Amino acid sequence: MEGGSADVFTELGTIGIEEEFFIVDDRGRPTSGTDELVYETEPPEALDGRLDHELFKFVIETQTPVIDGIDDASETLHEIRSALVDHATEHGYGIAAAGLHPTARWRELEHAEKPRYQAQLDRIQYPQHRNTTAGLHVHIGVDDADKATWVANEVRWYLPMLLALSANSPYWNGYDTGLQSARAKIFEALPNTGMPTAFDDFDEFRAFEETMIETDSINDRGELWYDVRPHSELGTVEVRTPDGQADEDRIMAFVEYIHALVLDLAERYEDGEPGTPIRRELLDENKWRAIRYGHDASFISPDLDGTVTLGELVEIESDRLDVSGLRGLYDAESGATKQRRLRSEEGEDALCESLLL
């Protein structure tokens, strides 16, 4: 399969939102496996061509159509989510969202039979067999391939902040991991994940992409699962960092910020900024801090002159980009804290119910 093309980068500021959800039973627990919602029934019109399994049959993905700008994003997201919940309810299921479902045990769950996923299981083995993760992927259109590559490079430093704010997966296989986002660590066990290195331009990224395909390292360009990437098929910068969220307003806070950030960086590229040199190892350290500490994280600053707390960074970015959602995410109880509190105070039923859309 061929890689993508620079020619697809034609529009600036368009939005696409992909979300991964859990199909659950009437007790809010993961279903052992169902093809019913994707392959065996006709989905609502809003989901036609926008619904698919992920690796496990109990994980389902939706994609919005291309959204022209931020003003239309909330309505489109609500339409897609509502259609999914209605579709699931009609067939006796519920829909839940988090980075990992706290009661999911991967050995008890069925993998999707789609050839793409079966090929991944055969190639990757154990790390993919246990990959019950679910996340949020936000695409922002960029109108030039080299610009998109530069923006993706620069976005990397902001990703730990997004992960810390989204951290919503403390439980893995029913066990409290002590992490705030165990999803991020589980997913990093796969190849071609985590923080990417910087690319000088799109030609260098495209050459890397083609090398990975031609050497049978990946089956297609979609298997480059890095936390951010220039999407050479869709003409976007794709941010793949946040944990899944049940609350629609939380999703929109991430979309609002990522949209504003990409547009700001695109403008800075056009103004001739040289970019921020920062080692991948330091980005990995910042990501680890987000995984481990969530809202309590602090991050090594790009100039290496000390650290900045999550709260300080939220204030800086909210003022700099004039966005409102980040403060709400930071001021609210984090997803991981809420899950632990509910499980401790009210039990597993209340925890599972809190994850339902």
C-alpha positions as CSV (number, residue, x, y, z in Angstrom):
1,M,0.0,0.0,0.0
2,E,1.3,3.4,-0.9
3,G,1.8,6.2,1.6
4,G,0.0,9.5,1.5
5,S,0.7,12.7,-0.6
6,A,1.5,16.3,0.1
7,D,-1.3,17.2,-2.3
8,V,-4.0,16.4,0.3
9,F,-3.0,19.3,2.6
10,T,-5.4,21.9,1.1
11,E,-7.6,23.3,3.9
12,L,-6.7,25.1,7.2
13,G,-8.9,24.8,10.3
14,T,-11.3,22.0,9.4
15,I,-12.0,19.6,12.2
16,G,-12.6,15.8,12.5
17,I,-13.3,14.0,15.7
18,E,-12.8,10.3,16.2
19,E,-13.8,8.6,19.5
20,E,-13.4,5.1,20.7
21,F,-16.2,3.8,23.1
22,F,-17.0,0.6,25.0
23,I,-20.2,-1.4,24.2
24,V,-21.6,-2.5,27.6
25,D,-24.5,-4.6,28.9
26,D,-27.4,-3.4,31.1
27,R,-25.0,-3.5,34.1
28,G,-22.5,-1.2,32.4
29,R,-20.0,-4.1,32.0
30,P,-18.1,-4.8,28.8
31,T,-19.8,-7.3,26.5
32,S,-17.8,-10.3,25.7
33,G,-18.2,-9.6,22.0
34,T,-20.7,-8.4,19.6
35,D,-20.8,-7.6,15.8
36,E,-24.4,-6.5,16.0
37,L,-24.0,-2.7,16.1
38,V,-21.4,-2.6,13.3
39,Y,-22.0,-5.4,10.9
40,E,-25.3,-7.1,11.6
41,T,-27.7,-4.1,11.8
42,E,-28.3,-0.9,9.8
43,P,-26.9,2.1,11.7
44,P,-28.7,5.4,11.8
45,E,-28.1,7.8,8.9
46,A,-25.7,10.0,10.9
47,L,-23.4,7.0,11.4
48,D,-23.5,5.6,7.9
49,G,-19.9,5.0,7.0
50,R,-18.8,6.5,10.3
51,L,-18.9,3.4,12.6
52,D,-16.4,0.6,13.0
53,H,-15.0,-1.9,15.5
54,E,-11.6,-1.4,17.0
55,L,-9.4,-4.3,17.9
56,F,-11.9,-5.8,20.4
57,K,-15.6,-6.3,19.5
58,F,-16.6,-4.4,22.6
59,V,-14.7,-1.3,21.4
60,I,-16.5,0.8,18.8
61,E,-15.3,3.9,16.9
62,T,-17.2,6.8,15.5
63,Q,-15.9,9.5,13.1
64,T,-17.6,12.8,12.5
65,P,-17.8,14.2,8.9
66,V,-15.4,17.0,8.1
67,I,-16.4,20.0,10.2
68,D,-15.8,23.5,8.7
69,G,-14.8,25.2,11.9
70,I,-15.1,25.3,15.7
71,D,-18.6,26.9,15.7
72,D,-20.1,23.8,14.2
73,A,-18.1,21.2,16.1
74,S,-20.3,20.8,19.2
75,E,-23.5,20.2,17.3
76,T,-21.9,17.7,15.0
77,L,-20.3,15.8,17.9
78,H,-23.7,15.7,19.7
79,E,-25.4,14.3,16.7
80,I,-22.9,11.5,16.3
81,R,-22.9,10.6,19.9
82,S,-26.7,10.7,20.2
83,A,-27.0,8.5,17.2
84,L,-24.6,5.9,18.7
85,V,-26.4,5.8,22.0
86,D,-29.8,5.4,20.3
87,H,-28.4,2.7,18.0
88,A,-27.0,0.8,21.0
89,T,-30.1,1.2,23.1
90,E,-32.3,-0.1,20.3
91,H,-30.3,-3.4,20.4
92,G,-30.0,-3.7,24.2
93,Y,-26.6,-2.2,24.8
94,G,-25.1,0.8,26.5
95,I,-22.2,3.0,25.5
96,A,-19.4,3.9,27.9
97,A,-16.3,6.0,27.6
98,A,-12.9,6.1,29.5
99,G,-9.3,5.4,28.6
100,L,-9.7,1.8,29.8
101,H,-12.9,0.2,31.1
102,P,-12.2,-0.5,34.8
103,T,-13.8,-4.0,34.8
104,A,-12.6,-5.1,31.4
105,R,-10.4,-8.3,31.4
106,W,-8.9,-8.8,28.0
107,R,-8.6,-12.6,28.2
108,E,-12.4,-12.8,28.6
109,L,-13.2,-10.5,25.6
110,E,-13.3,-11.3,21.8
111,H,-11.1,-9.8,19.2
112,A,-12.7,-8.3,16.0
113,E,-12.5,-10.7,13.1
114,K,-11.7,-7.9,10.6
115,P,-8.6,-9.1,8.6
116,R,-6.8,-5.8,9.4
117,Y,-6.9,-6.5,13.1
118,Q,-6.2,-10.2,12.8
119,A,-3.0,-9.3,10.8
120,Q,-2.0,-7.0,13.7
121,L,-2.6,-9.7,16.3
122,D,-0.5,-12.1,14.3
123,R,2.4,-9.6,13.9
124,I,2.4,-7.9,17.3
125,Q,1.2,-10.7,19.5
126,Y,0.9,-10.1,23.3
127,P,0.9,-6.3,23.4
128,Q,-1.9,-6.1,20.8
129,H,-3.9,-9.1,22.3
130,R,-4.4,-7.1,25.5
131,N,-5.0,-3.7,23.9
132,T,-8.4,-2.7,25.3
133,T,-7.6,1.0,25.1
134,A,-10.0,3.8,24.0
135,G,-9.0,7.4,23.2
136,L,-9.9,10.6,21.5
137,H,-8.3,11.6,18.2
138,V,-8.7,15.2,16.9
139,H,-7.9,16.1,13.3
140,I,-7.2,19.7,12.3
141,G,-6.8,20.6,8.6
142,V,-3.6,22.3,7.5
143,D,-3.2,23.8,4.1
144,D,0.4,22.9,3.4
145,A,2.3,19.6,4.0
146,D,5.6,21.2,5.3
147,K,3.5,23.4,7.5
148,A,1.6,20.4,8.9
149,T,4.9,18.6,9.6
150,W,6.3,21.6,11.5
151,V,3.1,22.1,13.4
152,A,3.1,18.4,14.4
153,N,6.7,18.8,15.7
154,E,5.7,21.8,17.8
155,V,2.5,20.2,19.1
156,R,4.5,17.5,20.9
157,W,5.5,19.7,23.9
158,Y,1.8,20.4,24.6
159,L,0.7,16.8,24.5
160,P,1.6,15.9,28.2
161,M,-0.7,18.7,29.3
162,L,-3.5,17.3,27.3
163,L,-2.9,13.8,28.7
164,A,-2.7,15.0,32.3
165,L,-6.1,16.8,31.8
166,S,-7.7,13.8,30.2
167,A,-6.3,11.1,32.5
168,N,-9.2,8.8,32.9
169,S,-7.9,5.2,33.2
170,P,-6.6,4.3,36.7
171,Y,-7.7,0.6,36.5
172,W,-6.3,-2.1,34.3
173,N,-7.8,-5.6,34.3
174,G,-9.6,-4.7,37.5
175,Y,-6.4,-3.6,39.3
176,D,-5.6,-0.1,40.5
177,T,-2.4,0.7,38.7
178,G,-1.4,3.7,40.7
179,L,-1.4,5.7,37.4
180,Q,-3.7,8.3,36.3
181,S,-3.7,7.2,32.6
182,A,-2.8,3.5,32.4
183,R,-4.2,3.6,28.9
184,A,-1.2,5.6,27.7
185,K,1.2,3.0,29.1
186,I,-0.7,0.0,27.8
187,F,-0.9,1.5,24.3
188,E,2.9,2.4,24.4
189,A,3.6,-1.3,24.5
190,L,2.7,-1.4,20.8
191,P,5.3,-0.6,18.1
192,N,5.2,2.9,16.5
193,T,3.6,4.6,19.4
194,G,4.4,7.4,21.9
195,M,6.2,10.6,21.2
196,P,7.5,10.8,17.6
197,T,10.8,12.4,16.7
198,A,10.8,15.7,14.8
199,F,10.9,15.6,11.0
200,D,12.6,18.3,9.0
201,D,9.9,18.5,6.4
202,F,7.1,16.5,4.9
203,D,9.4,14.7,2.4
204,E,11.3,13.3,5.3
205,F,8.1,12.1,7.0
206,R,6.8,10.7,3.8
207,A,10.1,8.8,3.2
208,F,9.9,7.4,6.7
209,E,6.3,6.3,6.1
210,E,7.1,4.6,2.8
211,T,10.1,2.8,4.4
212,M,7.9,1.4,7.1
213,I,5.4,0.1,4.5
214,E,8.0,-1.2,2.1
215,T,9.9,-3.1,4.8
216,D,6.6,-4.7,6.0
217,S,7.0,-3.0,9.4
218,I,3.4,-1.8,9.0
219,N,0.5,-2.9,6.7
220,D,-0.6,0.7,6.0
221,R,0.2,4.3,7.1
222,G,-2.7,4.1,9.6
223,E,-0.5,1.9,11.8
224,L,1.8,4.7,12.7
225,W,0.1,5.2,16.0
226,Y,2.2,8.1,17.4
227,D,0.7,10.7,19.8
228,V,0.6,13.2,16.9
229,R,1.2,12.8,13.2
230,P,0.7,14.7,9.9
231,H,-2.0,12.6,8.4
232,S,-0.9,12.1,4.8
233,E,-4.3,10.7,3.6
234,L,-6.6,13.3,5.2
235,G,-4.4,16.4,5.1
236,T,-4.6,17.1,8.8
237,V,-2.5,17.2,11.9
238,E,-3.9,14.4,14.1
239,V,-3.6,14.6,17.9
240,R,-4.1,11.1,19.5
241,T,-3.2,11.8,23.1
242,P,-6.3,12.1,25.3
243,D,-8.1,9.3,27.1
244,G,-11.7,8.7,26.2
245,Q,-14.3,10.8,28.0
246,A,-18.1,10.2,28.7
247,D,-18.8,13.9,29.1
248,E,-19.4,15.7,25.8
249,D,-18.3,19.1,27.2
250,R,-14.9,17.6,28.2
251,I,-14.4,16.4,24.6
252,M,-15.3,19.8,23.3
253,A,-12.7,21.5,25.6
254,F,-10.0,19.4,24.1
255,V,-11.2,20.0,20.5
256,E,-11.4,23.8,21.2
257,Y,-7.8,23.9,22.5
258,I,-6.3,21.6,19.8
259,H,-8.0,23.6,17.1
260,A,-6.7,26.9,18.5
261,L,-3.2,25.5,19.1
262,V,-2.9,24.2,15.5
263,L,-4.1,27.5,14.0
264,D,-1.7,29.5,16.2
265,L,1.3,27.2,15.3
266,A,0.3,27.5,11.6
267,E,0.5,31.2,11.8
268,R,3.8,31.1,13.6
269,Y,5.2,28.8,10.8
270,E,4.0,31.4,8.2
271,D,5.8,34.1,10.2
272,G,9.1,32.1,9.9
273,E,9.6,30.9,13.4
274,P,12.4,28.3,13.5
275,G,10.8,25.8,15.8
276,T,11.6,24.6,19.3
277,P,14.5,22.1,19.6
278,I,13.7,19.7,22.4
279,R,14.9,16.1,22.9
280,R,12.4,13.3,22.6
281,E,13.7,11.9,25.9
282,L,12.5,15.1,27.7
283,L,9.1,14.8,26.0
284,D,8.9,11.2,27.2
285,E,9.7,12.4,30.7
286,N,6.9,14.9,30.6
287,K,4.5,12.4,29.2
288,W,5.5,10.0,32.0
289,R,4.7,12.7,34.6
290,A,1.3,13.1,33.1
291,I,0.6,9.4,33.1
292,R,1.7,9.0,36.7
293,Y,0.5,12.2,38.4
294,G,-2.3,13.6,36.2
295,H,-3.6,16.9,37.6
296,D,-0.6,17.0,40.0
297,A,2.0,16.9,37.3
298,S,4.7,19.4,36.6
299,F,6.6,19.5,33.3
300,I,10.2,20.3,32.3
301,S,10.0,23.6,30.3
302,P,11.2,23.7,26.7
303,D,14.0,26.1,27.6
304,L,15.1,23.6,30.3
305,D,14.9,26.4,32.8
306,G,13.0,24.5,35.5
307,T,9.5,23.2,35.6
308,V,5.9,24.5,35.1
309,T,2.9,23.0,36.9
310,L,-0.1,21.8,35.1
311,G,-2.2,24.6,36.6
312,E,0.3,27.2,35.5
313,L,0.4,25.8,32.0
314,V,-3.4,25.8,31.8
315,E,-3.4,29.5,32.8
316,I,-0.7,30.4,30.3
317,E,-2.4,28.6,27.4
318,S,-5.9,29.7,28.3
319,D,-4.9,33.3,28.2
320,R,-2.5,33.0,25.2
321,L,-5.1,31.3,22.9
322,D,-8.2,32.8,24.5
323,V,-9.9,29.4,25.1
324,S,-12.3,28.7,28.0
325,G,-12.4,24.9,28.2
326,L,-8.9,24.2,29.7
327,R,-9.7,25.9,33.0
328,G,-12.9,23.9,33.3
329,L,-11.0,20.6,32.8
330,Y,-8.4,21.6,35.4
331,D,-10.8,22.9,38.0
332,A,-13.0,19.8,37.8
333,E,-12.3,16.5,39.5
334,S,-10.2,14.4,37.2
335,G,-11.5,11.3,35.6
336,A,-9.1,9.1,37.4
337,T,-9.8,10.7,40.8
338,K,-13.6,10.4,40.2
339,Q,-13.3,6.7,39.3
340,R,-11.3,5.9,42.4
341,R,-13.7,7.9,44.6
342,L,-16.8,6.2,43.2
343,R,-15.3,2.7,43.5
344,S,-14.3,3.4,47.1
345,E,-17.4,5.2,48.3
346,E,-20.2,3.7,46.2
347,G,-18.9,0.5,44.6
348,E,-18.3,-0.9,41.2
349,D,-21.9,-0.4,40.0
350,A,-21.7,3.3,40.5
351,L,-18.3,3.4,38.9
352,C,-19.6,1.7,35.8
353,E,-22.7,3.8,35.6
354,S,-20.6,7.0,35.7
355,L,-18.9,6.0,32.5
356,L,-22.1,5.8,30.5
357,L,-23.0,8.3,27.8
